[in-house]
Amino acid sequence: MRRPIPGALLAVVAEVSSNCETHASLDSLFTYAGAPGDPPDGSKHAKALAWLRLANKDDTVNPLEVVGRIIETYMEQELDPNDTWDQQRLEVVSERRRGSGSEEDSERPDLSRRRCWFASNARQLGARRWKDSLQA
């Protein structure tokens, strides 16, 4: 089933990718992700947003797969225990792990850290609607 990328997720992915990438690496990332067409013109943010919207409109691609390939890079980044901002996120992850008793967290401890990295960046950018759009 083909589902479009929700608006809140469009905004967050465009913002995070444009902050983390150069024009050239943004082009490579979106090409790797299977975004259709040539790189749009404009600033990095405008380019990322336009390309994601194009993926939503193009019936030959699955937009959520494109987003998945884009964010996998950021999901793989580990939090830095020496960074003050990341230390707070690591504390949250540790508290959740202790409170949940989840087998998944004990078997794959880095997974929560990675999810937390992307989520912390999304919240930092003021996109709390991101989580709600994923559950819809």
C-alpha positions as CSV (number, residue, x, y, z in Angstrom):
1,M,0.0,0.0,0.0
2,R,1.4,3.4,-1.1
3,R,1.1,6.1,1.6
4,P,2.4,9.7,1.2
5,I,4.9,11.2,3.6
6,P,2.9,13.2,6.3
7,G,3.5,16.9,6.3
8,A,5.1,17.0,9.7
9,L,7.6,14.3,8.7
10,L,8.3,16.2,5.4
11,A,9.3,19.2,7.4
12,V,11.5,17.4,9.9
13,V,13.4,15.3,7.3
14,A,13.9,18.4,5.1
15,E,15.2,20.4,8.1
16,V,17.5,17.7,9.5
17,S,18.9,16.7,6.2
18,S,19.5,20.3,5.1
19,N,21.3,21.0,8.4
20,C,23.5,17.9,8.2
21,E,24.4,17.8,4.5
22,T,26.1,19.9,1.9
23,H,24.4,20.5,-1.5
24,A,26.5,17.7,-3.0
25,S,25.9,15.2,-0.2
26,L,22.2,16.1,-0.2
27,D,22.0,15.3,-3.9
28,S,23.8,12.0,-3.3
29,L,21.6,11.1,-0.3
30,F,18.4,11.7,-2.1
31,T,19.6,9.9,-5.3
32,Y,20.6,6.9,-3.1
33,A,17.2,7.0,-1.4
34,G,15.4,6.7,-4.8
35,A,13.9,10.2,-4.9
36,P,12.6,10.8,-8.4
37,G,13.9,13.3,-10.9
38,D,16.9,15.7,-10.9
39,P,17.9,17.7,-7.9
40,P,15.6,20.7,-7.5
41,D,17.0,24.2,-7.4
42,G,17.2,26.4,-4.4
43,S,18.6,26.3,-0.9
44,K,19.4,23.0,0.8
45,H,16.1,23.1,2.8
46,A,14.0,24.1,-0.3
47,K,15.8,21.4,-2.3
48,A,15.1,18.7,0.3
49,L,11.5,19.7,0.8
50,A,10.8,19.9,-3.0
51,W,12.4,16.5,-3.6
52,L,10.3,14.9,-0.8
53,R,7.1,16.5,-2.2
54,L,8.1,15.2,-5.6
55,A,8.4,11.7,-4.1
56,N,4.9,12.1,-2.7
57,K,3.5,12.9,-6.2
58,D,5.4,10.3,-8.2
59,D,3.4,7.1,-8.5
60,T,6.5,5.1,-9.5
61,V,8.1,5.4,-6.0
62,N,7.1,4.5,-2.5
63,P,7.5,7.8,-0.6
64,L,7.9,6.2,2.8
65,E,10.8,4.0,1.5
66,V,12.5,7.1,0.2
67,V,12.2,8.7,3.7
68,G,13.4,5.5,5.3
69,R,16.5,5.5,3.3
70,I,17.2,9.1,4.0
71,I,16.8,8.9,7.8
72,E,18.7,5.6,8.1
73,T,21.9,7.6,8.0
74,Y,20.8,9.7,10.9
75,M,19.3,6.8,12.8
76,E,22.7,5.1,12.7
77,Q,24.5,8.0,14.3
78,E,25.3,7.4,18.0
79,L,24.9,10.0,20.7
80,D,28.1,11.5,22.0
81,P,28.5,10.9,25.7
82,N,30.8,13.9,25.9
83,D,28.2,16.4,24.4
84,T,26.0,18.1,27.0
85,W,22.9,17.9,24.8
86,D,23.5,14.2,24.1
87,Q,24.2,13.4,27.8
88,Q,20.6,14.4,28.6
89,R,19.3,12.2,25.8
90,L,21.4,9.3,27.0
91,E,19.9,9.7,30.5
92,V,16.4,9.5,29.1
93,V,17.3,6.4,27.1
94,S,18.8,4.8,30.3
95,E,15.7,5.6,32.3
96,R,13.4,4.2,29.7
97,R,15.4,1.1,29.4
98,R,15.3,0.5,33.2
99,G,11.6,1.2,33.4
100,S,10.5,-0.8,30.4
101,G,12.4,-4.0,30.9
102,S,12.1,-4.6,27.2
103,E,13.9,-7.5,25.7
104,E,14.5,-5.6,22.5
105,D,16.4,-2.8,24.4
106,S,18.5,-5.3,26.3
107,E,19.4,-7.3,23.1
108,R,19.9,-4.2,21.0
109,P,21.0,-1.3,23.3
110,D,22.2,0.9,20.4
111,L,18.8,1.0,18.8
112,S,17.2,3.2,21.4
113,R,20.2,5.5,21.3
114,R,19.8,5.9,17.5
115,R,16.1,6.5,17.7
116,C,16.7,9.0,20.4
117,W,19.2,10.9,18.3
118,F,16.8,11.4,15.4
119,A,13.9,12.2,17.8
120,S,16.0,14.6,19.8
121,N,16.9,16.5,16.6
122,A,13.2,16.5,15.5
123,R,12.2,18.0,18.9
124,Q,15.0,20.4,18.9
125,L,13.7,21.8,15.6
126,G,10.3,22.3,17.1
127,A,8.6,19.4,15.2
128,R,6.8,17.5,18.0
129,R,4.0,16.6,15.5
130,W,6.5,14.2,13.9
131,K,5.8,11.4,16.3
132,D,2.0,11.9,15.9
133,S,2.2,11.7,12.1
134,L,4.1,8.4,12.3
135,Q,1.3,6.9,14.4
136,A,-1.4,8.0,12.1
